[in-house]
Amino acid sequence: MPTIPDLPHNTATPSETPKAPSNLKGLALMALGFFLFAAVDTMAKFLTDLFHPVQIVWTRQLGLLFGVLVLLLWRGPVILRTARPKLQALRGAIAVISATCFILGVSFVPLADAVAVTFVAPLIVTVLGAVILRETVGWHRWAAISIGFIGTLIVIRPGLGIVHPAVLLVLFAASLFALRQVLSRMIAPYDNTYTTVAYTALVGSALISLPLPFVWIWPSDPVSIVLMIAIAAIAGVAELMVIRALEIAEAVVLAPVHYSMILWSVMYGYLVFGQLPDGWTLIGTAVIVATGLYTMHRERLAARSRRAAV
């Protein structure tokens, strides 16, 4: 799944005055960013026949590191100051493990099916928020979560032998992604989004580099070399687009754009691999997306109620 920053808690430094949101530009940047991230996932799946997932994730991390370098030049070394270094390190480790599990799983599972399963992550975030952060979750959201998990079962169809068992790696990746978002909430009061993005890229790159010498294969044909370079470059550009979108637009407006990934994944899956999701996968995906959007809506209402009570 794409290594992207979570919806922002704060991208402004204390000396800056918040600007009026530019939602239309933000939506365009976010949509284009996810379009590019879907392209990265497609190229990664294509390369899994030739290279180990660790090498592919490491290559993608190079692009994310480039994005952090741009942030350092733009915002300065202040983005490396963190009040929660242990949580930042843990978040970075979880992010890169999640990405590796996703690439390993997608090497066996059709791209659209894999992306559909990752959409369960927002529902898992709500569950983890209730368990870890002691957040109050009403019966509306618990009902939506239950229905969303049923949608996931429709996509996976365990025991029927229709979907490759590696889809469980994708589900595990989605669970780790959800845990990463919960950690972001814990970090939010102390560090801004730029700091979190920087540490995710730096820690993830360092961690994924450890096993790299044991699996590295030098790309020999021109196509592989071009795709490797493209993965790094496009991942970096996509990350900067998403970060910029998060900076100029409202998070509640941008959040649903995440679900556009299924459109791009179906398109790329058909054009590159000749794969189309079956009817049950589409039904399960629709259930997951609908419950995810409903959960977002209920969370916005709950947040509004908390602000009104203050």
HELIX and SHEET records of a PDB file:
HELIX    1   1 ASN A   23  LEU A   47  1                                  25    
HELIX    2   2 PRO A   53  ARG A   75  1                                  23    
HELIX    3   3 PRO A   77  LEU A   80  5                                   4    
HELIX    4   4 PRO A   85  VAL A  106  1                                  22    
HELIX    5   5 LEU A  111  THR A  118  1                                   8    
HELIX    6   6 ALA A  121  ILE A  132  1                                  12    
HELIX    7   7 TRP A  139  ILE A  156  1                                  18    
HELIX    8   8 VAL A  167  ILE A  187  1                                  21    
HELIX    9   9 THR A  193  SER A  209  1                                  17    
HELIX   10  10 LEU A  212  VAL A  215  1                                   4    
HELIX   11  11 PRO A  222  ILE A  248  1                                  27    
HELIX   12  12 ALA A  251  LEU A  254  1                                   4    
HELIX   13  13 ALA A  255  SER A  260  5                                   6    
HELIX   14  14 MET A  261  PHE A  273  1                                  13    
HELIX   15  15 GLY A  279  ALA A  309  1                                  31    
END                                                                             
